[in-house]
């Protein structure tokens, strides 16, 4: 899942994300990468319309905006 975080640097973005996820009774399990959206050379820069809308919403609202969220059930037999 991608999320869009209004922050001045990567450390601040991760810190903000951890706090916000905690308030949602969730936790950050892994971060693949964290980049400054405006200063990144995207592989397909013309194909960023959805992400651009998310970035604008995060900037305007000051909130974390989540992209597509994938989840799955825990298939462990001891889980109720």
N, C-alpha and C positions, 0 to 999 in steps of 0.2 A: 504494500500500500504506500502511496505517496501522501505526504501532508505538506502543507504550505504554511510557514510560520513567519510572522513578522518579527524579525530580530536583526540586530546589528552585526552579529557574527555567528558562526556555527556552534560555538560553545553555549551561547545564550539561547539559541534555537533549541538545542538538545535539552538544556535545563528547563526551558519553558514547556517543552513537550512532556518531560517526565512529570512535572508538577500537574499539568492539565490531565494527563492520563491517570494519575493518582486520584484526582478528584472524580474521575469516571470509574473508579475501581478497576483500573487496568494498569498494566505496566509495560514499559518498553523492553522488548526481548532482544532486539538486534537492530542495528543501524547499518545499512549497506553503504550509504553515502549521504552527505549533507553538503549542499552547494549553495552559493549565492546565485539565485536565478538569473539576475541581470548580467552577471559576469561569467557565465558559463557558455562555452561553445557547444550548442546542442547538435546532435547528429542530424536531425531533421528540423531545422529552425522554423520552417514554414508550416510545420504540423504541430504547433503549440497552442492552438486556439483554446482548448479545454483548460490546459494548465495556465494559460494567461488569465483566464477568467478566475481561476482559483487564486492565483497570485494577487490579482486586483482585489478580490473579496477579502483576503487575509489582510492586505494593507489597509483597506477601508474600514474593516471591522476591528482590527487589532487582535483578532482571534485566530486560533489554528483552524485551518480548513482542511478537511480530509478528502482525498480523492476516493477512488473505488476501494471499498473495504472488503477484503476476502476473509472468511472465517470457516472453521470446520469444527465438527463435534469431536470431543475427546473420545476415542474408541477404547480406552482402557477399561477392562472389565470391573475394576473396583470403583469406578466413578458412578455415583447415583444419578 
